[in-house]
Amino acid sequence: MVHEAFYDPTSPEAHENPYPLYERLRDEYPLYYCEPQGVWVLSRHADVKQGLRDWETFSSAQGVEIGEYVQFFGEGSIQELDPPHHDTVRKVLAARFMNKRVKEYESMVRVCAEELIAELIKEPTADLGSQFTQSLPILTIFRILGIPDADIDWAMRSGLEMLSRPAGETGPSPRAAQLRSELVDYMVDQVESRRNPGEGNAYADDAFGDIAAGIDAGMMKVSEIQGLALLLIAAGMETTTSLMGNMVHALATGTVTPEQLLGDNGQVSATAIDEFLRFDGPAQWLARVTTRPVELHGIELPVGSRVLMSFASANRDPREFDRPDELVLDRDGARNLAFGEGIHFCLGMPLARLEARVGISTLIEKAPAFTLAAPPTRYPSHVIRGYETIPVSFDASSAF
């Protein structure tokens, strides 16, 4: 297939604003070959949705990234497993992230948000990226995992640096590999300390305790701690942070008002959260690898083809959504693919939605009005799209 080379997911252009590139992909090259990365790209909603559902043809078992980042988290990451083992390992943590259990975290998230905001508004300016939209989801997932408070600052700094992926890079730096090793050693120690609690004793009521119980029950191996725990950390550090950051940035720039975000109950509405996920979702894409020859758009892909499933492009597809390039807060956004589709539908979806609802609602309730004080900066990541910093100035004379 011969065509003009214009899209590379690791390029500065894709980092800055991928959406014009996605439009061209959908319209001109719905199956596009990115030669620098050796990957194919699917960009239309119907194709991406079908590909995500067909795990037997589009497998996750050979990694969902590109370049040297393939299988960086390591053995045990459920996003890089196929059934039946995927289903078994997912069950280890499934109950902890079900809607019913997640509701129990609401008071913890609200108290944490109130504490963070109380500190922020002591000064006339703040960075709502690093000091709020990053901190709240990270503190939440670390406490769900069972990381002691004394270790949270180290784990946060190490995790954020490990996940940094500047434009143009397709493999982890030596520093990222070192931090990964340190975090894995730490998490293995945490899980091992919770194993075999003894007759009459319960496993620790945290995610590390769940993993310990799963290993003792033969559902997973010690070597799989790394992938499962790193995936949870990454999800807590990047995806919810990006969702909340996009909402905070929209408030700071006046793109939306608090009244537009809030429902009748005074909380950020579910439809508003859905629309932010659709409009500028945290995860731009994940890859799959073909297990059999498959024909798409007149092109036959051989076995072993790596295919990027572009969630973010699919969510702007006019074939599926009216006015896709507009942020429409009362849109029915239930069809968006921000959390994936099929067997790999995001396990942490209920938690992400709760954190966004409670976190942004609490910010609107407690913080004075704020405006952007300086240009924000985006995460150095070719997979996750969100804001690393959001510098704001508070208007102490008015409150929402």
N, C-alpha and C positions, 0 to 999 in steps of 0.2 A: 504494500500500500504506500503510495507516494502522496505526500501533502506537505504544506508549509509547516515548519516547526514553529509553534507559537506558545505551547503550554508545557511547563515543567513545574510540578507541585513544590519543588524546592527553591524555585527562583524568587528573587526579590519582588517581581511583579505579582506573583501569586500570594506572597506574604502581604503586600500592601493592599491590594484589592483584586481578589480572584473573580469577582462576579462578571465583569465584561468577558473574561476568558471563558467562563462557564457558558455564557450565552452563545458564544461562537461555537463551543464544543457541541452544545445541544443542537444548534441549527445546522452546522456544516459537517461535523464529524462526531456523530453520536457514539461511535466506537473509534477512539483515537489512539495512535501509538506514540508514546513518549520515548523516543530513542535514547536520550541521555540516561534515563532510569531503567530502560528495558521493560516498561510496563504499558499495558493497555488501560484506557480510561473509559468508563461508562458514566454518562452524565444525565440521561433522561430519567424521570421519575419511574416510569413503568419498568425500564430495564434494571435500574438499581434495586427496586423493590423485589422483582422476580429473582435477581441474582442473589440477594440476601436470603431469600426464602429457600433457594435451591442449594442447600449446603452440600448435597452429595455431588453436585457438579462444580460448585465454587467453594472449595474447601478452605478452612482457616488453619488447618494443621501445619501448613508450611509457613506460617507467619502472616501478619496483617499489615506489615510495614513495607518499606522499600530499602534498598541498599543494605548497609551493615547494621541498620536498626532492626532488621528482621529478627524476631524472637529475642529482642534485647531483654525483656523481662525474665525470660527463662522458662523452664519447665513448670507447668502448673497453671499458667495464665489461661483462664477459661475462654478468653477471646481468641486463643490460638489452639483450641482443641475442637475436635469433631466428636459426635456421638459414637459409641456410647459413653466414653470416659468423660466427655464434656458434661453430660447430664449428671453423672455421679459426683464430680467435683463441684458443680454448681449447687447441688443439694447441700453441700457442707455449709454454705453460707446463706442459702435461699431464705430460710425462716427469719434470719436477722434483718433482711431487707424487704420483707413483705410489708404491704400497706399497714396492716394491723400493728406490727412491731414498730415500724417507723414513726407512727403517731406518738409512741412513748418518748421519742427524742425531741418532741416539739418544745417542751419547757426548757430542756438543755440548750437547744439552739437559740431560743428567745433570750434566755439569761446571758448567754455568751454574746449575742448581738448587742444587747443593752450595755454590757460591760465595755465592749469595744467602742461603741458610739460615745459613751460617757467620757472616755479618754480622748477620743478624736476632737470633740467639740470644745475641749479646754483651750485649744489654739485656734487662731483665725483661719489657718490653712491646714490641709491634711492631704495625704495620698489615699484616696478611697480604694485604690487598687491593692497595694501591698498591705495597708492597714485595716482593710475591711473585707473586700470581696475575695482576697486570698485567705486572710486569717480565719474567717468564719468557717468556710468549708473544711479547711485543713484541720482546725481544732476539733471540729465535729468528727471527721473520719478517724483522726488519731485517737480520740476518746472511745469511739466505737471499736477500733482495733484493740485497744487496751494499752497503748503507749503511755507510760507514766509521765506525769506533768513535768518532771525534772528533765526528761529527754525530748520534750516536744520541740524546743527551740533548735536543738541540733538536728533532729530528724527533718524539720521543716526546711532549714537551710540546705541540708544535704540533698533532700528530695528535689527542691526547686532547681538547684544547680545541676543535678543529674539529668533532669528532664529538658534542659535548655538545648534547643536545636536551631542554631542560626541559619539564615537563608544560605543555600548553596551546600550545606553539609548533608551528607547522606550516611553518616556513621558517627558513633559516639566518640568523643575525645578521650584521651587517656584519663583525664580527670573524672569524666562521667563514669567511665568503667570502674575507677577506683571507688567512687562514692557508691555505685551500685553494689560492689562487693561488701563495703562496710555496712550498708543498709541490710543486705541479705543476711550477713552474719548476725547482726543485731536481731532481726526478726526470727531467725531460726532459734536463737537463744530464748527469745520471748515465748515461742511456741513450745519448745522443749521443756521449759520451766512449768508449763501447764499440763503436761502429759501425765497419764496414769495417776489421777488424784487420790487414788486409794479407795478402799471399800467404804461405802457410806458417804463419800465426799463427792460433790458436784464439780464439774469443770467450771473454770472461771467464766463469768457471764460477760464475755467480750468476744470479738472475732478471732483473736488468737486462741481463745479457749475452744471456739468452734472448730478451728483448724486442728488443734490438738486432738479433739474428740474424733474428727474425721480420720486422722492418721491412725489412732488407736482402733478404730472400727474397720480399718482396711480399705477405706474409701479413696484415700490418696496416700502418696509417699512423702517422706521427709524432704526429698529433693524437689517436691512441688510447692513447698512453702514459698520459695522465692517468687515464682511467677504469680501466684494468687495474691500474695501480700503486696507486691509491687504494683500490680494492677489496681488494687484498692487504693493505694496511696496516690497513684497517678490520677485516678478518677476523682478523688477528693481534691487534689491539688489543681487540676486543670479544667475539667469539664464544668463543674458547678461554679467555680471561680469565674470562668469565661461567661457563662449565662448571666450571673449577677453583675459582672463588670459591664456587659453590654447594656443592661437595664440602668445601672448607675450613670453610665456615660450619656445615655439618652436623656435622663433627668438633668444632668449637669449642663447639657447643651440646649435644653429646652425643646428637644425633639418630641418629648412626651411630658405631660404634666402628672403630678401625683394623682389628681382626680381621674385621669384617663386610665391609670394603672389599677386603681382600687375598685373592688366590687362593693356591693351593698353592705357586706359584713365588715368593711374597713380593712380588708386584706387584699393583697395583690390577687387579681382574678386568675383563674386557671387558663382562660382564653388568652390573656395577655402573656402569660408565661409560654404558652404554646406558640404564640406568634413570634416572640423573640427567638425561640428555638428554631422556628422555620426560617425566619428572615436572615439570621446570621448565627447559625448553630455553632456550638463549640467544636465538635469533631467535623472537620471538613470531608474526610474520606478515611476508609480503611480498605485494605487489599484482600483479595482472595486468589487462590490458585486453581486452575481448571484441572479436573481429574479425568476428563474425557474430551474428545474434540467437540466443539460447540460452534454453531454458526450464528453470528449476530450481524445484522445490517449488511448482509452479503459477504461477510468476511468469516473464514473458518479459523478459529483459534485452536492451536494444537494443545495436546495434553501438556501441562506444566506452564501455561501462560499465566503471568501475574496480572491481575485485573484490579484497578482501583475503582471502588464503588464510591462515587462522589455524592455523599449525602447532601452536602450544601448546594451543589448544582441541582440535584433532584428537587430540593425544596424551593427552588426558584423557577421551576419548569412551568411555563404558561399552559402547557398541555394538561396540567393538573390543578393549577391555582390561578384564579383571576387576579390581575394586578400583582404579579408575584414580586415585583421590585418595590412595592410599597409596604410599609409597616402598618397593618390594619389590625388594631388591637381587639376588635370584636369579631375577628375572622374565626370560622370554624377550622382550627388548625390540627384536628385530631389525625389527619392523614400524613403529617410530616414525618420524616425519617430520621430526625435528629438523634433518637435513641436506638436507631437500627431497626431491624425487622427480623422475624423468624426466631430461630433457636438462640441467637446471640443478642436478642433484645436486651438492652442494658439492665442488669440486675439492680443497679443503684438508682433507677429512674424515680421511684417514690421518694427516696431521700433527697435527690437533687431538686425535685419540685418543692418539697417541704422547706429546704434551706432557702431557695429563692423566694418563696412566699413569705416565710417568717422574717428572713433577713432584710429584704427590701421593704416589707411592711413596717418593720421596726425602725428602719432608717427614716422612712417618711414620717413616722409618728414622733420620733425622738430628736432628730437632727434639725437644725435650722435649714433654711433654704440654702442651696449651694450652686455655684457656677464653676465652669471649667476655668482654672487659673493658669494653665500652661498646656501645651500639647501633650496628650497622653502617649504612652508607648505601648506597643503590642508585644505579646509573648514571642520570644525567638523560637518559633515552632512551625513546621510545615504541615502538621496535622491539626493542631489546636489553634483556633482563631479566637483571640480575646485580648483584653488589656492587662498588661503587667502593672502599669502605673496610671492613675487617674488623679492628677493634682487638682484640688478644688479650693475655692475660697468660700467660707461660710458667711451668710448674711445673718448676723445675730439679732437683727431687728424684726425678723419675721420667722415664723415657724409654720410648718404644715399642719 
